[in-house]
Amino acid sequence: MRRKLAAGNWKMNGRTSDLDQIDALEAAHNDADVDILICPPASLLARMSARTTKIAVGGQDCHAATTGAHTGDISADMLIDAGATHVILGHSERRTDHGETDDDARAKARAALDAGLIAVICVGETLAEREAANTLDIISGQLAGSIPDAANGTNMVVAYEPVWAIGTGLVPSTDQIGEVHDFIRTKLEARFGEGVGRSVRLLYGGSVKGSNAAEIFAVSNVDGALVGGASLTAEAFSPIITALDAS
Ligand code: PGA
């Protein structure tokens, strides 16, 4: 039985005053039977993690090395030191803005697992790739390239995030989501064996909102969501958590 996960990715948003949102979420969902994760900017990690026991906090990236001369970067161990338990890796915005490759994502994920973090590894096709009917090939390559051999259902979550659905308000049909999630499950089972492959949680991400969450959570092999814009306030994220808890 996979435990459901509602994950929020605050991206480059959030100031001290936004920590109030965590208090509101915790109060509203203290009894929720799902895992809740918020990945704030690094500047808020330690203060956010000190503020909540119900909500897990995570980083949005980490370096593949443990320490050293890497200006502006943060290591997996530093994230843990700040109270993080998870880290998002291979997000399409990292791939686009910073030229990160599957190899980069895999090296970072290896470092995250070595440090004891849960890696939330993101995959997803662009619109051009979908229109060229290459979606499953792209996902297959990203899974093979981005996931380290040491991954399993305890230390890794996979997020399917079509690039064209992120921040656009466009959402794939439930059939399209189901096709990719079933495919990812099959791939994980083939690589890691049935038991491990079945235990990995698969999140859908890309324009998830309170109004579309329930139908997305009804899709097979969708174990939760990775939410950007709608995770920034308790008011917007709360209905998503409620829908997941009810699914
Ligand atoms: P969005 O972002 O919910 O704002 O589309 C999702 C993500 O990038 O994780």
Residues whose N, C-alpha, C, O or C-beta is under 5 A from the ligand:
A	BS01	PGA	N9 A165 I166 G167 T168 G205 G206 S207 V208 L226 V227 G228 G229 A230
